[in-house]
Amino acid sequence: MRHFGHIAATVRDDLFFQQPCTFDADAPARVLAAALGATLYSPATRPRLADDVIKQAGRGVVSMVLCLEDSIDDSEVAGAEENLVAQFADLDTRGAELPLLFIRVREPHQITDLVRRLGDSARLLSGFVLPKFTQERGVPFMEALTKAESAGGRRLFAMPVLESPELLHLETRQEALRKIADTVDSYRDRVLALRLGVTDFCSAYGLRRAPDMTAYDVRIVGGVIADVVNVLGRADGTGFTITGPVWEYFRLQERMFKPQLRRSPFLEGRAEELRTALIEHDLDGLLREIELDRANGLLGKTCIHPSHVAPVHALSVVSHEEFSDAQDILRPEREGGGVLRSAYTNKMNEVKPHRAWAERTLQRAEVFGVAKEDVGFVELLAAGLAE
């Protein structure tokens, strides 16, 4: 699989200075963590789940979570588990290209039980999403994952969700973060990424952000994100990939939007019209939040609607200017440090302070590609939504 792999190669050639790399579920963890992109959640109760997975893969989705937790009613869990087993067996017979697949469980015992019940089709599974992760809850989850991995003979990753009240409440946050850091460090090889459960954070105070506000505008939530990145997202080799919070609104109707895209805005100079359409269709808040995710050290995003996928991926592509700066900073002859003017002559690049940023930028460039000089978000979005 590859990002933008669902569009024609000739279109990719027009868009990218450096193409996104190809990868599969057996790729190194550092590649998969960066490549998660817009991780699309789907309730495990969907009767045509296998068809949904294949369809979304054909639209550019590279990671999906099939949810047994908050997206379904307590009374539906047993039926949803049976449905997952049947749908994985169906996918196993299709031979179609699939995204990275994860199951969001409720309790540790579900991990070993599901791997056993999935049988041979467990080879399609990349791992599990672990809800309300704390040290107390997390250790049993990680032990179950280790047992399931050993029994199934295949690598399985964990994606803990940080969403518990202990993280939100000021008096318990520091200790909770320290314990979580100790836990995930103990299982570092199995933790692919950490996910943020902002909806649960808001619920603890009866809050819900409006469509014109980002998670960072809710000061309580923004403070938690900052502290999580501070402790768990450091660039000194001890940190983890931390993904952006879910965007709850999806009034954008792809069918209404696609006729505008078919008019090829980047070929006919309609970019400004398309930007206006994005705002009118309530994507403005999502776009601002994605930019703030990256500015705050997050990569990728939890998505609950397919219309969110293309914007997340389009804004994940590295610009030619970013790529140029990162390459200049990381040239072998610059190892001693110093300051240099950027090739775009609009900033100074300080080699030592900007090194970690440059390394992360090139990692993102590897999986999402580098846009050509005259290609921006609108062109990438239009291509990503093309059928």
C-alpha positions in Angstrom: 0.0 0.0 0.0 1.0 3.6 -0.3 -0.6 7.0 0.4 -2.3 8.4 -2.7 -1.8 4.9 -4.2 -5.5 4.9 -5.2 -4.9 7.7 -7.8 -3.4 7.2 -11.2 0.3 7.1 -11.4 0.3 9.9 -14.0 -1.6 12.1 -11.6 0.9 11.3 -8.8 3.7 12.2 -11.2 2.2 15.7 -11.7 1.8 16.2 -7.9 4.9 14.8 -6.3 8.5 15.8 -6.3 9.2 12.7 -4.2 6.6 9.9 -4.3 5.2 8.4 -1.1 6.9 5.1 -0.4 5.2 1.7 -0.6 4.8 -0.4 2.6 2.9 -3.3 4.0 1.9 -4.6 7.4 5.3 -6.1 7.9 7.1 -2.8 7.5 9.3 -1.5 10.3 7.3 0.1 13.2 8.8 3.5 12.6 7.4 3.5 9.0 3.9 2.2 10.1 3.7 4.7 13.0 4.3 7.6 10.6 2.1 6.2 7.9 -1.1 5.7 9.9 -2.5 8.9 8.6 -6.2 9.3 9.0 -7.2 6.2 11.0 -10.9 5.5 10.2 -13.0 4.0 12.9 -16.0 1.8 12.2 -18.4 0.0 14.5 -17.7 -3.8 14.5 -21.4 -4.4 14.2 -21.7 -3.3 10.5 -23.1 -6.3 8.6 -21.1 -5.6 5.4 -17.9 -4.7 7.2 -15.6 -6.6 4.8 -17.1 -4.7 1.9 -16.6 -1.4 3.8 -13.0 -2.2 4.5 -12.2 -2.9 0.9 -14.1 0.1 -0.4 -12.3 2.5 2.0 -8.9 1.0 1.0 -9.8 1.8 -2.6 -10.4 5.4 -1.5 -7.0 5.9 0.1 -7.5 4.7 3.7 -4.4 3.0 5.0 -5.5 2.3 8.6 -8.8 1.3 10.2 -10.0 0.5 13.7 -12.9 -1.9 14.0 -14.5 -0.9 17.3 -16.0 -3.0 20.0 -16.0 -0.2 22.6 -17.8 3.1 22.8 -19.3 3.0 19.3 -21.6 0.1 20.1 -24.1 -0.6 22.9 -23.1 -2.9 25.7 -25.7 -5.4 24.6 -24.1 -5.7 21.2 -20.6 -6.8 22.2 -21.1 -10.6 21.8 -22.8 -10.2 18.4 -20.1 -7.7 17.2 -17.4 -10.2 18.1 -19.1 -12.9 16.1 -19.5 -10.5 13.2 -15.7 -9.6 13.3 -14.8 -13.2 13.1 -17.0 -13.8 10.1 -15.9 -10.6 8.4 -12.2 -11.4 8.8 -12.8 -14.8 7.4 -14.6 -13.1 4.4 -11.7 -10.7 3.9 -9.2 -13.6 4.0 -10.8 -15.2 1.0 -11.0 -12.0 -1.1 -7.3 -11.4 -1.8 -7.9 -7.6 -1.9 -5.4 -5.0 -0.8 -6.4 -4.1 2.8 -5.5 -1.2 5.1 -3.8 -1.8 8.4 -6.5 -3.3 10.6 -6.8 -2.9 14.4 -9.6 -3.9 16.8 -10.6 -1.7 19.6 -11.4 -3.9 22.6 -13.0 -3.3 26.0 -11.2 -5.7 28.2 -7.8 -7.6 28.0 -9.4 -11.1 27.7 -10.9 -10.1 24.4 -7.5 -9.9 22.8 -6.5 -13.5 23.4 -10.0 -14.7 22.8 -10.4 -12.9 19.4 -7.0 -14.0 18.1 -7.9 -17.6 18.9 -11.3 -17.3 17.3 -10.0 -15.5 14.2 -7.7 -18.5 13.5 -5.8 -18.1 10.2 -7.5 -14.8 9.4 -5.7 -13.2 12.3 -2.8 -12.7 9.9 -4.8 -9.7 8.5 -4.7 -8.1 11.9 -2.1 -5.5 12.8 -3.0 -5.0 16.4 -5.4 -3.7 19.0 -6.5 -0.3 20.3 -6.6 -0.2 24.1 -9.1 2.2 25.7 -8.8 4.3 28.8 -5.1 3.4 29.1 -3.5 3.9 32.5 -0.8 1.9 34.2 -3.3 -0.1 36.2 -5.5 -0.9 33.1 -2.6 -1.0 30.7 -0.4 -3.7 32.1 -3.1 -6.4 31.7 -3.8 -5.3 28.2 -0.2 -5.5 27.2 0.2 -8.9 28.9 -2.7 -10.2 26.9 -1.3 -8.7 23.7 2.0 -10.5 24.4 0.2 -13.8 24.9 -1.8 -13.4 21.7 1.2 -12.5 19.7 3.0 -15.6 21.0 0.0 -17.8 20.3 -0.6 -16.4 16.8 3.0 -16.3 15.8 2.6 -12.9 14.3 3.6 -9.4 15.4 0.8 -7.4 16.9 0.9 -3.8 17.9 -0.9 -1.8 20.6 -2.3 1.7 20.3 -3.2 2.8 23.8 -5.8 5.5 24.0 -5.1 8.3 26.6 -8.5 9.4 27.7 -9.0 8.6 31.4 -10.0 11.2 34.1 -6.7 10.8 35.8 -5.0 12.5 32.9 -7.5 15.3 32.8 -7.6 16.2 36.5 -4.7 18.4 37.5 -4.0 16.8 40.8 -3.5 13.3 39.3 -2.1 14.1 35.8 1.6 14.2 36.6 1.6 10.9 38.4 -0.7 9.3 35.8 1.6 10.4 33.0 4.7 9.1 34.8 3.1 5.7 35.3 1.9 5.5 31.7 5.4 6.5 30.5 6.9 3.7 32.5 4.4 1.2 31.2 4.7 2.0 27.5 8.4 2.1 27.8 8.4 -1.4 29.2 6.6 -2.6 26.1 8.2 -0.1 23.6 8.5 -2.6 20.8 4.8 -3.3 20.8 3.5 0.2 21.1 2.9 1.6 17.6 1.4 4.9 18.6 -0.5 6.7 21.4 -4.0 8.0 20.6 -5.8 10.9 22.3 -9.4 10.5 23.5 -10.5 14.1 23.5 -14.2 13.4 23.5 -13.8 11.6 26.9 -11.8 14.6 28.2 -14.6 16.9 27.2 -17.3 14.7 28.7 -15.7 14.9 32.2 -16.6 18.6 32.3 -19.8 18.4 30.2 -18.1 20.2 27.3 -18.3 19.8 23.5 -16.5 22.0 21.0 -18.4 23.7 18.2 -17.5 23.1 14.6 -15.7 26.4 14.4 -13.5 25.5 17.3 -10.5 23.2 17.6 -9.5 20.9 20.5 -6.8 23.5 21.3 -9.5 26.2 21.8 -10.8 24.2 24.7 -8.2 25.3 27.2 -8.6 22.3 29.6 -8.1 19.9 26.6 -5.3 21.9 25.1 -3.4 21.7 28.4 -3.7 17.9 28.5 -2.5 17.5 25.0 0.5 19.7 25.8 1.4 17.7 28.9 1.0 14.4 27.0 3.4 15.6 24.3 5.8 17.0 26.9 6.1 13.6 28.6 5.5 11.1 25.9 6.3 12.8 22.6 9.9 13.9 23.1 12.3 13.9 20.1 15.2 12.5 22.1 14.5 8.9 21.3 12.3 8.3 24.3 9.1 9.6 22.7 6.3 7.9 20.8 4.1 8.9 17.8 1.0 10.6 19.2 -2.0 11.0 16.9 -4.4 13.9 16.7 -7.9 13.8 18.3 -11.1 13.0 16.5 -13.0 15.6 14.6 -16.7 15.1 15.4 -18.5 17.0 12.5 -19.2 15.7 9.1 -21.8 17.8 7.4 -19.6 17.8 4.3 -21.3 15.6 1.7 -18.7 14.1 -0.6 -21.2 13.8 -3.5 -22.0 17.5 -3.3 -18.3 18.3 -3.2 -17.0 16.1 -5.9 -18.6 17.8 -8.9 -16.5 20.9 -8.0 -13.4 18.7 -7.9 -14.2 17.2 -11.3 -13.8 20.6 -12.8 -10.1 20.2 -12.0 -9.4 23.4 -10.1 -5.6 23.0 -10.3 -5.8 22.8 -14.1 -8.3 25.6 -14.6 -7.2 28.0 -11.9 -10.2 27.4 -9.6 -8.2 27.0 -6.4 -9.7 30.0 -4.7 -13.3 28.8 -5.4 -12.4 25.4 -4.0 -11.0 27.0 -0.8 -14.2 28.9 -0.4 -16.2 25.7 -0.9 -14.1 24.0 1.8 -15.1 26.6 4.3 -18.7 26.6 3.3 -18.8 22.8 3.8 -17.6 23.1 7.4 -14.1 21.8 6.8 -12.4 25.0 8.0 -12.4 23.9 11.6 -11.0 20.5 10.7 -8.2 22.0 8.5 -7.2 24.4 11.3 -7.1 21.5 13.8 -4.9 19.4 11.6 -2.5 22.2 11.3 -2.5 22.7 15.0 -2.0 19.0 15.5 1.3 19.2 13.6 2.3 22.4 15.3 1.9 20.7 18.7 3.8 17.5 17.8 1.0 15.2 16.7 1.0 13.1 13.5 -2.1 11.4 12.0 -5.6 11.7 13.2 -8.5 9.7 14.5 -11.4 9.9 12.0 -15.0 8.8 12.3 -16.2 9.8 8.8 -14.6 9.0 5.4 -14.9 12.7 4.3 -12.1 13.5 6.8 -9.5 11.2 5.3 -8.5 13.1 2.2 -8.0 16.5 4.1 -5.8 14.8 6.7 -3.7 13.1 4.0 -3.4 16.2 1.9 -2.1 18.2 4.8 0.3 15.5 5.7 2.3 15.8 2.5 5.6 17.6 3.0 5.9 20.8 1.0 8.8 21.3 -1.3 10.0 24.2 1.0 9.9 22.0 4.1 11.8 19.3 2.3 14.4 21.6 1.1 15.0 23.1 4.6 15.1 19.6 6.2 17.7 18.3 3.6 19.9 21.4 4.1 19.9 21.0 7.9 20.8 17.3 7.7 23.6 17.5 5.2 26.7 15.6 6.6 28.8 18.7 6.3 26.4 20.5 8.7 26.9 18.2 11.6 29.0 20.7 13.5 26.1 23.2 13.6 25.8 26.7 12.4 23.2 28.9 10.8 22.3 29.0 7.1 19.8 30.9 4.9 17.1 28.7 3.5 17.1 27.9 -0.2 13.8 29.8 -0.4 15.6 32.8 1.2 12.8 33.5 3.6 14.2 32.1 6.9 17.3 31.1 8.8 17.8 27.4 9.5 19.8 26.7 12.7 21.3 23.3 12.2 21.4 22.0 15.8 18.0 23.4 17.1 16.2 22.3 13.9 17.7 18.9 13.5 15.0 16.9 15.3 12.3 18.8 13.3 14.2 18.0 10.1 14.4 14.3 10.9 10.7 14.1 11.6 10.0 16.0 8.4 12.0 13.6 6.3 10.2 10.7 8.0 6.9 12.2 7.1 8.2 12.8 3.5 9.1 9.1 3.2 5.5 7.9 3.8 3.4 10.9 2.5 5.7 12.2 -0.2 7.0 15.7 -1.1 4.8 18.0 -3.2 6.2 19.8 -6.2 7.0 23.4 -5.8 3.7 24.6 -7.4 1.5 22.0 -5.8 -0.5 22.8 -2.6 -3.2 21.5 -0.4 -6.1 22.1 -2.8 -4.4 20.1 -5.6 -3.6 17.3 -3.2 -7.1 17.2 -1.8 -8.7 17.2 -5.3 -6.5 14.3 -6.3 -7.2 12.4 -3.0 -11.0 12.7 -3.5 -10.9 11.7 -7.1 -12.6 8.4 -8.0 
